[in-house]
Amino acid sequence: MSIIVFGIKNCDTVKKALKWLKEHKVDYQFEDLKTIQLPASTIEHWVNEVGVDTLINKRGTTWRKLPEDDKGELTLPRTVHLIQAHPTLLKRPVVVAAGVITVGFDEAVWQERFGV
């Protein structure tokens, strides 16, 4: 199973997730959201699969610093634009494995999900 972890290197939750994967000898590929540009089609797919509320971290600093106009109704085009402009809006990590998207790090969910 090919596992791609999308995150930010200095995010504590991402650090915990990567440590967990290493400890459980799970091979993965890491994509740093600060160095890549997510294609609109990828973001659209994620939104359609898990929903905006799961994907966007509305409690984070990036969300709080957004202008009020950007925080309106999160239509698909607006969500894509916001994530491309501010990738740190994503809850992290976003993991894609065997076509299934997992957002965030919950050890119990990960043990079940990655079969360790």
C-alpha positions as CSV (number, residue, x, y, z in Angstrom):
1,M,0.0,0.0,0.0
2,S,1.4,3.4,-1.0
3,I,1.0,6.0,1.7
4,I,1.4,9.7,1.2
5,V,1.5,12.0,4.2
6,F,0.8,15.6,3.5
7,G,1.8,18.0,6.3
8,I,4.2,20.6,7.6
9,K,7.6,19.5,9.1
10,N,7.4,21.7,12.2
11,C,3.8,20.8,13.1
12,D,3.7,18.8,16.3
13,T,0.9,16.5,15.2
14,V,2.7,15.7,12.0
15,K,5.8,15.0,14.0
16,K,3.9,12.5,16.2
17,A,2.3,10.9,13.1
18,L,5.6,10.5,11.3
19,K,7.2,9.1,14.5
20,W,4.3,6.6,14.8
21,L,4.8,5.5,11.2
22,K,8.5,4.9,11.7
23,E,8.0,3.1,15.0
24,H,5.5,0.8,13.3
25,K,7.8,0.3,10.2
26,V,5.2,1.7,7.8
27,D,6.7,3.0,4.6
28,Y,5.4,6.4,3.5
29,Q,6.2,9.4,1.3
30,F,6.1,12.8,3.0
31,E,4.9,15.9,1.1
32,D,5.6,19.2,2.7
33,L,2.6,21.6,2.2
34,K,4.9,24.6,2.4
35,T,7.0,23.4,-0.6
36,I,4.4,21.9,-2.9
37,Q,1.4,23.4,-4.6
38,L,-1.6,21.1,-4.3
39,P,-3.5,20.8,-7.5
40,A,-7.1,22.0,-7.4
41,S,-8.3,18.6,-8.5
42,T,-6.6,17.0,-5.4
43,I,-8.3,19.5,-3.0
44,E,-11.6,19.0,-4.7
45,H,-11.3,15.3,-4.3
46,W,-10.4,15.6,-0.6
47,V,-13.3,18.0,0.0
48,N,-15.7,15.6,-1.7
49,E,-14.4,12.6,0.2
50,V,-14.1,14.0,3.8
51,G,-15.9,17.3,3.7
52,V,-14.8,20.9,4.4
53,D,-15.4,20.7,8.2
54,T,-13.0,17.7,8.5
55,L,-10.4,19.3,6.2
56,I,-10.2,22.9,7.3
57,N,-8.8,23.7,10.8
58,K,-11.1,26.6,11.9
59,R,-9.4,26.7,15.4
60,G,-5.9,27.4,14.0
61,T,-4.0,30.6,13.7
62,T,-4.2,30.7,9.9
63,W,-8.0,30.6,10.0
64,R,-8.2,33.3,12.7
65,K,-5.9,35.6,10.7
66,L,-8.0,35.3,7.5
67,P,-10.0,38.4,6.6
68,E,-13.7,38.0,7.5
69,D,-14.7,38.1,3.8
70,D,-12.7,34.9,3.3
71,K,-14.5,33.1,6.1
72,G,-17.9,33.2,4.4
73,E,-19.7,30.2,2.9
74,L,-17.0,27.6,2.0
75,T,-18.1,26.7,-1.5
76,L,-15.9,24.3,-3.3
77,P,-14.2,27.0,-5.4
78,R,-13.6,29.2,-2.4
79,T,-12.2,26.2,-0.4
80,V,-9.8,25.3,-3.2
81,H,-8.6,28.9,-3.5
82,L,-8.1,29.3,0.3
83,I,-6.2,26.0,0.7
84,Q,-4.0,26.8,-2.3
85,A,-3.3,30.3,-0.9
86,H,-3.0,29.1,2.7
87,P,-2.1,25.4,2.9
88,T,-1.7,25.6,6.7
89,L,-5.5,25.8,6.8
90,L,-5.6,22.1,6.4
91,K,-5.9,19.9,9.5
92,R,-2.8,17.8,9.6
93,P,-1.6,15.4,8.6
94,V,-3.7,14.5,5.6
95,V,-2.9,10.9,4.7
96,V,-3.8,9.2,1.4
97,A,-3.5,5.4,1.4
98,A,-5.2,3.0,-1.0
99,G,-7.5,5.8,-2.1
100,V,-8.7,6.5,1.4
101,I,-8.1,9.8,3.1
102,T,-7.4,10.1,6.8
103,V,-7.2,13.6,8.4
104,G,-5.4,14.2,11.7
105,F,-3.6,11.8,13.9
106,D,-5.5,9.4,16.2
107,E,-3.4,6.4,17.2
108,A,-6.4,4.0,17.5
109,V,-7.7,5.0,14.1
110,W,-4.2,4.7,12.6
111,Q,-3.7,1.2,14.1
112,E,-6.9,0.0,12.5
113,R,-6.3,1.9,9.3
114,F,-2.8,0.8,8.7
115,G,-3.1,-2.7,10.1
116,V,-0.4,-2.7,12.7
